[in-house]
Amino acid sequence: SDGPNSGYGASSKVQDITQRKGLMTYKQFILALEDDVSPAEAESRYHEYKTAYITTQKHAYFDLHKGDTRLKEKYHPTSLLSVIERRNEFCKAAAKSLILDLRSGTLDLGPGMTADGSSKSGNVNYGSSGNGEDYGNKRRKNGRGPPKEPGPLSTAPKAHPVSSKYRRVQADIDQTLALVRKLDTEKGIVGNILSIGGDHGKPDDDRSHVGSAGPLVIIRGLTTVKGLEGVELLDTLLTYLWRVHGVDYYGMSERRNANGFRHVRADNKIADGFNISAADWEKKLDSFWHERLVNGDDPLVVLTAKDKIDAATVEALAPYVKKIMDENYGYKYGCGAMGCAKVFHAPEFVHKHLKLKHPDLVSVLTLNVQDDIY
C-alpha cells in the first residue's frame, strides 16, 4: 500500500515521474539491506527512503514547472485564498448531500468516491466554482447516490488485518469522530449529525450518545429512526471523511483531489502481503492521525504561509521606516515613501500608514514576498 502522506499529495504526473526515474520497490530495497534487519526495521527504512525520494522528485518537478499557470493557480499564495473558499463550499455541499442520503437510507458505504461522475473519474476540481452545487444537485435529482462502482471491495487497497479486530474498530471510531469534528470545523461545516456529543439545536434524543458498547449515533429520517454503532458507524465515518474531506484514514493520507478507492479493512484472517507487524502498523496509524489532530493544520491554509508572509512583509517595509532624532521628543519614525513627510512615534504606526496611504507600494512589496515564498 502507499505510504503515509501528510497534507495534499503531489499530482499523478509527479508520481509517474518518480516511478519512471527508478523508485525501488520494497522487494528491491530489502535486497540491499543487511541480513539481520528485522521486518519492522526494513519497513521503517523503506518508508524513510520512499518519503525522501518522492519529496526530492516533487521539489525537482515544482522547480521545473513553478512558472506554469496551472501550478500558480493551485499553490501561489495570491490564489490560495479563493481556492480555499471554493474548496470549503464544495465540502459543505458534499457533507449536506451525504447526510441527506444517510437520513434517507440510500447512502452507499463502498470505498469509492461516488459523489458524481467527475469525482469517480478523479477530476475533482476545487478551482471550478460550480462543483459544490453540482455535487449536491445531481444526487438530489436522482433521489439517491449514483450506481455502485464495479467490484470496489475487491479492488480497493487493504488495511492491515488488525483493523478488523473489535478493539481496533472501537479505537478507530473514536479517532475518526475526532477527525470529523476537526476537519468540519476547519472548513466551516456545521450541523453534522455524525459529530458525537454535538448540540446543533436538535432535541436531546437526536444527539449522539455514548453507551457501554461504544458510541451510538442516532439518525432520524423522515419515517425511520436508526442507531449507528460499531462497524456500521465506523464505515459511515470513513465514507464521510473520504468523500467530504479526501481523507483515506487507513491509508494515512489527506488529499486535495481525492479519487479512486480508499483503504478498507482486510479480513483479520488474511495476513499475506503485509511486511509490518500489527503493533507497528497500529502505532504508525495512531501517531499519524494524532499528529494531525493535535498539531496539524489545514494543509491548504499551511500553504498560504500567512505568518511567513506577514513577517517577511514587515522586513520588506523596513527601508521605508526612517528613524529620525528629534531634540525635544527623542526618536521619531518617518514615512519613507516618495514625497511623504509624515512622522510617527513608533514603527508600527508607519507600517499602518503605509498600508492605508500607500497601498500600491505595499502591494508590490507583498507580491514580491509571496513570489519568494512560492
C-alpha positions as CSV (number, residue, x, y, z in Angstrom):
1,S,0.0,0.0,0.0
2,D,1.0,3.6,-0.4
3,G,3.0,5.2,2.4
4,P,1.5,7.9,4.6
5,N,1.0,11.3,3.1
6,S,0.5,14.3,5.4
7,G,-1.2,17.1,3.6
8,Y,-2.2,17.3,0.0
9,G,-0.2,15.0,-2.2
10,A,1.5,15.6,-5.5
11,S,-0.2,15.2,-8.8
12,S,-0.2,11.9,-10.6
13,K,2.4,13.4,-13.0
14,V,4.8,13.7,-10.2
15,Q,4.1,10.1,-9.0
16,D,4.6,8.9,-12.6
17,I,8.0,10.7,-12.7
18,T,9.1,9.1,-9.5
19,Q,8.3,5.7,-10.9
20,R,10.0,6.4,-14.3
21,K,13.1,7.6,-12.6
22,G,13.7,4.5,-10.6
23,L,11.9,4.4,-7.3
24,M,12.8,1.0,-5.9
25,T,10.0,-1.4,-4.9
26,Y,10.1,-2.8,-1.4
27,K,11.4,-6.1,-2.6
28,Q,14.2,-4.4,-4.5
29,F,15.0,-2.3,-1.4
30,I,15.3,-5.1,1.1
31,L,17.8,-7.0,-1.1
32,A,20.3,-4.3,-0.4
33,L,19.8,-4.5,3.4
34,E,21.8,-6.4,5.9
35,D,20.7,-10.0,6.6
36,D,19.9,-9.3,10.3
37,V,17.5,-6.5,9.7
38,S,14.0,-7.2,11.1
39,P,10.9,-6.9,9.0
40,A,9.8,-3.9,11.1
41,E,13.1,-2.2,10.7
42,A,13.1,-2.9,7.0
43,E,9.6,-1.4,6.6
44,S,10.7,1.7,8.6
45,R,13.8,2.2,6.4
46,Y,11.9,1.7,3.2
47,H,9.3,4.3,4.3
48,E,12.1,6.8,5.0
49,Y,13.7,6.1,1.7
50,K,10.4,6.3,-0.3
51,T,9.4,9.6,1.5
52,A,12.8,11.2,0.9
53,Y,12.9,10.0,-2.8
54,I,9.4,11.3,-3.6
55,T,9.9,14.6,-1.8
56,T,13.1,15.2,-3.8
57,Q,11.2,14.4,-7.0
58,K,8.3,16.7,-6.1
59,H,10.8,19.6,-5.4
60,A,12.5,19.0,-8.7
61,Y,9.2,18.9,-10.6
62,F,8.0,22.0,-8.9
63,D,11.2,23.9,-9.5
64,L,11.0,23.0,-13.2
65,H,7.3,23.9,-13.7
66,K,6.6,26.5,-11.0
67,G,6.1,29.2,-13.7
68,D,3.2,27.2,-15.1
69,T,-0.2,28.8,-14.8
70,R,-1.8,25.6,-13.5
71,L,0.6,25.3,-10.6
72,K,0.4,29.0,-9.7
73,E,-3.4,28.8,-9.6
74,K,-3.1,25.9,-7.2
75,Y,-0.3,26.9,-4.9
76,H,0.6,30.6,-5.2
77,P,-0.4,32.4,-2.0
78,T,-2.3,35.0,-4.0
79,S,-4.5,32.3,-5.5
80,L,-4.9,30.0,-2.4
81,L,-7.5,32.1,-0.5
82,S,-10.0,31.8,-3.3
83,V,-9.1,28.1,-3.8
84,I,-9.7,27.5,-0.1
85,E,-13.1,29.3,-0.3
86,R,-14.2,27.2,-3.2
87,R,-12.9,24.1,-1.6
88,N,-14.8,24.8,1.6
89,E,-18.1,25.4,-0.3
90,F,-17.6,22.1,-2.2
91,C,-17.0,20.3,1.1
92,K,-20.1,21.8,2.7
93,A,-22.2,20.7,-0.3
94,A,-20.7,17.2,-0.2
95,A,-21.4,16.9,3.5
96,K,-25.0,18.1,3.1
97,S,-25.6,15.6,0.3
98,L,-24.1,12.7,2.1
99,I,-26.1,13.3,5.3
100,L,-29.2,13.6,3.1
101,D,-28.5,10.1,1.7
102,L,-27.8,8.8,5.2
103,R,-31.1,10.1,6.5
104,S,-33.0,8.6,3.5
105,G,-31.2,5.2,3.9
106,T,-29.6,5.4,0.4
107,L,-26.0,6.0,1.4
108,D,-23.6,3.7,-0.3
109,L,-20.8,2.8,2.1
110,G,-18.5,1.5,-0.6
111,P,-14.8,2.7,-0.8
112,G,-15.2,4.6,-4.0
113,M,-15.5,8.4,-4.5
114,T,-19.1,8.0,-5.7
115,A,-20.3,11.6,-5.3
116,D,-20.7,12.1,-9.0
117,G,-19.2,11.3,-12.4
118,S,-16.4,13.8,-12.2
119,S,-15.3,12.5,-8.8
120,K,-15.3,8.9,-9.9
121,S,-13.1,9.8,-12.8
122,G,-10.7,11.5,-10.5
123,N,-11.3,15.0,-11.7
124,V,-12.5,16.8,-8.6
125,N,-11.5,20.4,-9.1
126,Y,-11.9,23.0,-6.4
127,G,-10.9,25.6,-9.0
128,S,-14.4,25.4,-10.5
129,S,-17.0,27.4,-8.7
130,G,-19.8,25.1,-9.9
131,N,-18.5,21.9,-8.4
132,G,-20.1,22.3,-5.0
133,E,-23.5,23.0,-6.5
134,D,-23.3,20.1,-9.0
135,Y,-22.3,17.7,-6.2
136,G,-25.5,18.2,-4.2
137,N,-27.9,18.9,-7.0
138,K,-27.1,15.8,-9.1
139,R,-27.5,13.4,-6.2
140,R,-30.8,15.0,-5.0
141,K,-32.2,15.0,-8.6
142,N,-31.6,11.2,-8.7
143,G,-33.1,10.7,-5.3
144,R,-30.1,8.6,-4.3
145,G,-26.4,8.1,-5.0
146,P,-25.1,7.0,-8.4
147,P,-24.6,3.4,-9.3
148,K,-22.0,1.5,-7.4
149,E,-18.6,1.2,-9.0
150,P,-17.7,-2.3,-10.2
151,G,-16.2,-4.6,-7.6
152,P,-15.0,-1.9,-5.2
153,L,-14.1,-4.1,-2.3
154,S,-12.0,-6.5,-4.3
155,T,-10.0,-3.7,-6.0
156,A,-9.7,-1.3,-3.1
157,P,-6.4,-1.2,-1.2
158,K,-6.5,-3.1,2.1
159,A,-5.6,-2.0,5.6
160,H,-3.7,-4.3,8.0
161,P,-5.9,-7.2,9.1
162,V,-5.7,-6.0,12.7
163,S,-8.0,-3.2,11.6
164,S,-10.9,-5.7,11.8
165,K,-10.4,-6.6,15.4
166,Y,-13.1,-5.4,17.8
167,R,-10.7,-3.4,19.9
168,R,-9.2,-1.7,16.9
169,V,-12.7,-0.8,15.5
170,Q,-13.6,0.9,18.7
171,A,-10.4,2.9,18.8
172,D,-10.9,3.9,15.2
173,I,-14.4,5.1,15.8
174,D,-13.1,7.5,18.5
175,Q,-10.3,8.7,16.3
176,T,-12.4,9.2,13.1
177,L,-15.1,11.0,15.1
178,A,-12.4,13.4,16.4
179,L,-11.1,13.9,12.8
180,V,-14.7,14.6,11.5
181,R,-15.1,17.3,14.2
182,K,-11.7,18.9,13.5
183,L,-11.9,18.9,9.7
184,D,-15.6,20.1,9.7
185,T,-14.5,23.0,11.9
186,E,-11.6,23.9,9.5
187,K,-14.0,24.0,6.6
188,G,-16.9,25.7,8.3
189,I,-19.2,22.7,8.2
190,V,-21.9,22.8,11.0
191,G,-24.8,20.7,12.0
192,N,-23.2,17.4,11.2
193,I,-25.3,14.7,13.0
194,L,-22.3,12.4,12.9
195,S,-20.3,14.6,15.3
196,I,-20.6,12.8,18.6
197,G,-21.9,14.8,21.5
198,G,-22.6,17.9,19.4
199,D,-25.6,20.1,20.2
200,H,-26.9,21.5,16.9
201,G,-30.2,22.7,18.2
202,K,-31.9,19.3,17.9
203,P,-33.9,17.6,20.7
204,D,-31.9,15.5,23.1
205,D,-32.9,12.2,21.5
206,D,-31.4,13.4,18.2
207,R,-28.0,13.8,19.6
208,S,-25.2,11.2,19.7
209,H,-24.9,9.0,22.7
210,V,-22.2,7.0,24.3
211,G,-23.1,3.6,25.8
212,S,-21.2,0.8,27.3
213,A,-20.6,-0.8,23.9
214,G,-19.1,2.3,22.4
215,P,-20.5,5.4,20.7
216,L,-24.0,5.4,19.3
217,V,-25.2,7.9,16.7
218,I,-28.9,8.4,16.3
219,I,-30.0,9.0,12.7
220,R,-33.6,10.3,12.3
221,G,-35.0,10.1,8.8
222,L,-38.4,11.1,7.5
223,T,-40.1,7.8,8.5
224,T,-37.4,5.9,10.4
225,V,-35.1,6.2,13.4
226,K,-31.8,4.3,13.3
227,G,-28.8,3.9,15.6
228,L,-25.4,3.6,14.1
229,E,-22.7,1.9,16.2
230,G,-19.8,-0.5,15.8
231,V,-18.6,-1.4,12.3
232,E,-21.6,0.4,10.6
233,L,-20.8,3.6,12.4
234,L,-17.1,3.3,11.6
235,D,-17.8,2.7,7.9
236,T,-20.1,5.7,7.8
237,L,-17.4,7.9,9.3
238,L,-14.8,6.5,6.9
239,T,-17.1,7.2,4.0
240,Y,-17.8,10.7,5.2
241,L,-14.1,11.5,5.7
242,W,-13.2,10.2,2.2
243,R,-16.0,11.8,0.2
244,V,-16.2,15.1,2.1
245,H,-12.6,15.7,3.2
246,G,-10.5,13.5,1.0
247,V,-9.1,11.6,4.0
248,D,-8.1,8.0,3.4
249,Y,-8.0,7.0,7.1
250,Y,-6.4,3.6,6.8
251,G,-4.2,4.8,4.0
252,M,-2.9,7.6,6.3
253,S,-3.4,10.3,3.6
254,E,-5.3,13.6,3.2
255,R,-5.6,14.5,-0.4
256,R,-6.6,17.7,-2.2
257,N,-8.1,15.9,-5.2
258,A,-9.2,12.5,-3.8
259,N,-10.1,9.9,-6.4
260,G,-10.3,6.2,-6.7
261,F,-10.8,4.0,-3.7
262,R,-9.9,4.5,0.0
263,H,-8.3,1.7,2.0
264,V,-10.7,-0.8,3.5
265,R,-10.4,-3.3,6.4
266,A,-9.0,-6.6,5.4
267,D,-10.2,-10.0,6.7
268,N,-8.4,-10.4,10.1
269,K,-7.6,-14.0,9.0
270,I,-5.6,-12.8,6.0
271,A,-2.1,-11.6,6.8
272,D,-0.4,-12.1,3.4
273,G,1.2,-9.1,1.7
274,F,1.9,-7.1,4.9
275,N,5.5,-6.6,5.8
276,I,4.8,-4.9,9.1
277,S,3.5,-6.3,12.4
278,A,0.1,-5.4,13.8
279,A,1.6,-3.5,16.7
280,D,3.8,-1.4,14.4
281,W,1.0,-0.7,11.9
282,E,-1.3,0.5,14.7
283,K,1.5,2.7,16.1
284,K,2.0,4.3,12.7
285,L,-1.7,4.8,12.2
286,D,-2.3,6.3,15.6
287,S,0.7,8.5,15.6
288,F,-0.1,9.9,12.1
289,W,-3.6,10.9,13.0
290,H,-2.7,12.1,16.5
291,E,-0.2,14.5,14.9
292,R,-2.9,15.8,12.6
293,L,-5.4,16.2,15.4
294,V,-3.1,17.8,17.9
295,N,-0.6,19.8,15.9
296,G,-1.8,19.6,12.3
297,D,-3.5,22.4,10.4
298,D,-5.5,22.5,7.2
299,P,-2.8,21.7,4.5
300,L,-4.2,24.4,2.2
301,V,-4.1,27.0,4.9
302,V,-0.5,26.0,5.7
303,L,0.4,26.6,2.0
304,T,-0.8,30.2,2.3
305,A,2.2,30.8,4.7
306,K,0.3,33.7,6.2
307,D,2.7,34.1,9.2
308,K,5.8,33.9,7.0
309,I,4.3,36.4,4.6
310,D,3.4,38.9,7.3
311,A,6.8,38.6,8.9
312,A,8.6,39.0,5.6
313,T,6.4,41.9,4.6
314,V,7.4,43.7,7.8
315,E,11.1,43.2,6.8
316,A,10.4,44.4,3.3
317,L,8.8,47.6,4.7
318,A,11.8,48.3,7.0
319,P,13.6,50.5,4.4
320,Y,10.5,52.7,4.3
321,V,10.6,53.5,8.0
322,K,13.1,56.3,8.7
323,K,14.4,56.7,12.2
324,I,14.7,60.5,13.0
325,M,16.3,62.1,16.1
326,D,14.2,64.9,17.5
327,E,15.9,67.2,20.1
328,N,12.7,67.7,22.0
329,Y,11.0,64.3,21.7
330,G,13.7,61.8,21.1
331,Y,13.4,59.3,18.2
332,K,10.6,59.6,15.8
333,Y,9.8,57.5,12.7
334,G,9.1,58.9,9.3
335,C,7.5,57.5,6.2
336,G,10.0,56.7,3.5
337,A,7.5,56.6,0.6
338,M,8.4,59.1,-2.2
339,G,7.1,62.6,-1.5
340,C,5.7,61.7,2.0
341,A,6.8,63.7,5.1
342,K,4.6,62.1,7.7
343,V,6.2,61.4,11.1
344,F,5.1,58.9,13.9
345,H,6.0,57.9,17.4
346,A,6.6,54.2,16.6
347,P,7.5,51.9,13.6
348,E,4.2,50.1,13.7
349,F,2.3,53.4,13.1
350,V,4.4,53.9,10.0
351,H,3.5,50.4,8.8
352,K,-0.2,51.2,9.3
353,H,0.2,54.5,7.5
354,L,2.0,52.8,4.5
355,K,-0.9,50.2,4.2
356,L,-3.6,52.9,4.3
357,K,-2.0,55.7,2.3
358,H,0.5,53.9,0.1
359,P,-1.3,50.6,-0.8
360,D,0.3,50.3,-4.2
361,L,3.8,50.3,-2.7
362,V,2.8,47.8,-0.1
363,S,1.0,45.7,-2.7
364,V,4.2,45.4,-4.8
365,L,6.3,44.6,-1.8
366,T,3.8,41.9,-0.6
367,L,3.6,40.3,-4.1
368,N,7.4,40.1,-4.2
369,V,7.4,38.4,-0.8
370,Q,4.7,36.0,-1.9
371,D,6.6,35.1,-5.1
372,D,9.7,34.4,-3.0
373,I,7.8,32.1,-0.6
374,Y,6.0,30.4,-3.5
